[in-house]
Amino acid sequence: MHGWIILDKPLGLGSTQGVSAVKRALRDSGYGPKLRDLPKVGHGGTLDPLATGVLPIAVGEATKLAGRMLDSDKVYDFTISFGIETDTLDLEGRPVAESDVRPTREQVEAVLPRFTGPIDQVPPAYSALKVDGARAYDLARKGEAVTLATRAVTIHALTLRDSDGESATLTAHVSKGTYIRSLARDIALALGSVGHVTMLRRVKAGAFTLDSAISLDKLAEAAMGRTLEQCLLPLRAGLDDIPALLLEPGQAGALRQGKVLTGIAADDGQHFALDGDTPVALVAVSDGNVRVVRGFNL
């Protein structure tokens, strides 16, 4: 089992619980009587418990690509409820500010260009970022003041889907490190109001969309029916944005030994090296030289 299982994460489930669910499914499918016998499993990007949607789970050798998934762009649908800001910037928190201002649809649309492109944002106090070695959310829950540094992110696209005066639903295509809760807070403030996120759904993470995502019920059903392989996307599915590099006889063995290939006619950049249909490595090509970035033991 080497590849990706894409969960449609339900409300209230943490990312680590999603990993645990896949481990249980693997065990129920007969891939290991004990957890230590199972393939490695890891997630490709944290999703808040109050968020739903695409949660890529890497299995086996795909775990070597989980870090790359963390760096990928994401697309979210989210709803801002105007009039109340909470300390967590979502439904879970307690109110900390109120406003009678309710922006019109036209006002919301007019302010969105200010939040499109490279922007600076302050992450939520209730986040997993560390402050002096402690998680920000742990300090915030203790009532301590949390000061987080501004970070540069990129909002590739931001569109308004619906607005009823009390709330606005938007779709955002964002770079890594973007906090949708902070984006919602800042949009509300720019409109002369305050707000918090009442709905957050990730519809795309890297190459993965809701089209390939499965529910926990379907995951459990496949596990008990011993058909879990049918839910597994191939390892290369997480790399469909980079070109394949087809290896000639002997080259695959050389890469597996850590050797550098020379004189390769390929564009500079990352490639997915294949020996026939078998993934060999994620490689970097520079001036005809090919070096292994991540090797796969397949």
Secondary structure, DSSP 8 states (H G I E B T S, - for coil): --EEEEEEE-TT--HHHHHHHHHHHHHHTTS-SSGGGS--EEESS---TT-EEEEEEEEGGGGGGHHHHHTS-EEEEEEEEESEEETTSBTTS-EEEE------HHHHHHHGGGGSEEEEE---SSSS-EETTEEHHHHHHTT-------EEEEEEEEEEEEE-SSEEEEEEEE-TT--HHHHHHHHHHHTTS-EEEEEEEEEEETTEEGGG-B-HHHHHHHHHTT-GGGG-EEGGGGGTTS-EEE--TTHHHHHHTT--B-S----SEEEEEEETTEEEEEEEEETTEEEEEEE---
